[in-house]
Amino acid sequence: MMTIALRLPPQVDLPDYQTQFGEFIGVGPNGNLWVDGCDVATLAATFGTPLYIISENQLRFTYRQFRDAFTSRYPDVEILFANKSSNGLAIRHIMNQEGAGGDCFGVNEMYLALLAGSNPKSLVLNGSNKQAEELEMAVHNGLCINIDAEDELDRIDEICRRLGKQADIGIRLKLDLEALRHRTGVAMHGAGTMKEQSDSTKWGMTREQTVAIVRRAQAMPHIHLCETHFHLSRMNNDPRDFAVMAREMIVWSAYLRDQTGWIPSCIDLGGGWTFGKPYGTGPGAQIDDASAPTPDDYAEHCCIAIKEEAAKLGLPLPKLRMEPGRAISGPSGIAVGQVGAVKQGQHKKWVNLDLSTNHLPWAGTMAWYYHAVPVVNSGVAGEELVDLVGPLCNSDEVGARRRMPPLHRGDLVAFLDTGGYTESCAARYNAQLLPATVLVRGDQAEIITEREQLKDVAGRFRVPPRLLAGSFAPAA
Ligand SMILES: Cc1ncc(COP(=O)(O)O)c(C=O)c1O
């Protein structure tokens, strides 16, 4: 039987599971998989499958761990939840209640965050090609806009003058990252070392561009320079690599001070923080295993690096922002599918589920990413190696080579740690309908995203009148 060491407890009562897959997800009293106080088999029967389930308490707990790890080591910290990882309204409400800010990407994520009542001063707008409507909404509502294009400053300034408003801005940096020239993350975001990835992606402004933006902004009365920003989807298990980035941001601050006189009062380290689970998340268990850093590990390394570098360069300690997404939302969710056809081939067995790579988008490219367990008798070790597949017309492997008990039509399989980038990235390939999401707290379960219906898909299609009976109309 597996047991994981519990992490720091905020003021929420932890369920007492036979086996734990998280603080609020584990094997309950009847041997089934439970999310907080709810039996997942009952949730699947009540709400249908495929189904996403989010534990509210797990979400809060994980957020607090992250927050506490940094606030206990650093004087001024703001955690901005990366809304893209799970951008439903209920999730944003929970984050608001926790005091979390947010990273918004695009006009609709910004709109949703504002609709949920998030404090605009705790939201940032990121993006490499922000639309006029997007910039205007950000200026209207007072979000900090992280500039990532040379003409963005002028566009913001024009909007400010037209609306008679002030705007907070940050600048997204392209860090040098020499120290990460040979360091690699998970091959999630393409080939190359972390430096190569950072250099080759579209993100961030060079030192010269940053200096030019700062100098021009200093002459614009409507513009307030607030922060520098960096994000690289690193996804590796070494917190020292994050500390390298944090340190470089301070070095960049000193450079800006020397060139322009402006010292950023805030640095935003972006996201990419992993989350570790001793049980791993698949056969490869490449990142989410016992070696994965905890929030405390990240905080320890990053805060020391920032303090050391700031002292060395004679800079005041900036406010520290970061934008964790998957590390907060990931462990809070599971995805449940029901078994349909089971096929025994000559060399392997396929277990078809109604859950697909549409619903677990990363399973398609990283077969190891999610850990699968049967919903009934979840703690019992599997006997046979099977390919868990979805119903789509591609190979649709949601979990290749998984050890499972004998599964039959009607059984349920759950994938763990699917709270991030599943619903928000879900696709409709093969006109498959999007699942519902249920939020669980204690023994309460409520729908927070309705299951998509055929009308939602078919209703968007239009046929030009000339085509309606075109195949059958008499020739002119
Ligand atoms: C600017 C920015 N911040 C934060 C994040 C969140 O990253 P993660 O979910 O890996 O923490 C992303 C992800 O793409 C991002 O682009």
Ligand as a Chemical Component Dictionary entry (heavy atoms), coordinates in Angstrom:
data_LIG
# 
_chem_comp.id                   LIG 
_chem_comp.type                 NON-POLYMER 
_chem_comp.pdbx_formal_charge   0 
_chem_comp.three_letter_code    LIG 
# 
loop_
_chem_comp_atom.comp_id 
_chem_comp_atom.atom_id 
_chem_comp_atom.alt_atom_id 
_chem_comp_atom.type_symbol 
_chem_comp_atom.charge 
_chem_comp_atom.model_Cartn_x 
_chem_comp_atom.model_Cartn_y 
_chem_comp_atom.model_Cartn_z 
_chem_comp_atom.pdbx_ordinal 
LIG C1 C1 C 0 3.326 33.648 -19.474 1  
LIG C2 C2 C 0 2.993 32.361 -18.817 2  
LIG N1 N1 N 0 2.907 32.321 -17.475 3  
LIG C3 C3 C 0 2.596 31.185 -16.812 4  
LIG C4 C4 C 0 2.341 30.013 -17.493 5  
LIG C5 C5 C 0 1.972 28.797 -16.716 6  
LIG O1 O1 O 0 2.872 27.758 -16.876 7  
LIG P1 P1 P 0 2.743 26.466 -15.981 8  
LIG O2 O2 O 0 1.354 25.993 -16.062 9  
LIG O3 O3 O 0 3.714 25.530 -16.583 10 
LIG O4 O4 O 0 3.113 26.854 -14.602 11 
LIG C6 C6 C 0 2.422 29.999 -18.899 12 
LIG C7 C7 C 0 2.172 28.782 -19.639 13 
LIG O5 O5 O 0 2.214 28.686 -20.841 14 
LIG C8 C8 C 0 2.743 31.213 -19.580 15 
LIG O6 O6 O 0 2.816 31.265 -20.911 16 
# 
loop_
_chem_comp_bond.comp_id 
_chem_comp_bond.atom_id_1 
_chem_comp_bond.atom_id_2 
_chem_comp_bond.value_order 
_chem_comp_bond.pdbx_ordinal 
LIG C1 C2 SING 1  
LIG C2 N1 SING 2  
LIG C2 C8 DOUB 3  
LIG N1 C3 DOUB 4  
LIG C3 C4 SING 5  
LIG C4 C5 SING 6  
LIG C4 C6 DOUB 7  
LIG C5 O1 SING 8  
LIG O1 P1 SING 9  
LIG P1 O2 DOUB 10 
LIG P1 O3 SING 11 
LIG P1 O4 SING 12 
LIG C6 C7 SING 13 
LIG C6 C8 SING 14 
LIG C7 O5 DOUB 15 
LIG C8 O6 SING 16 
# 
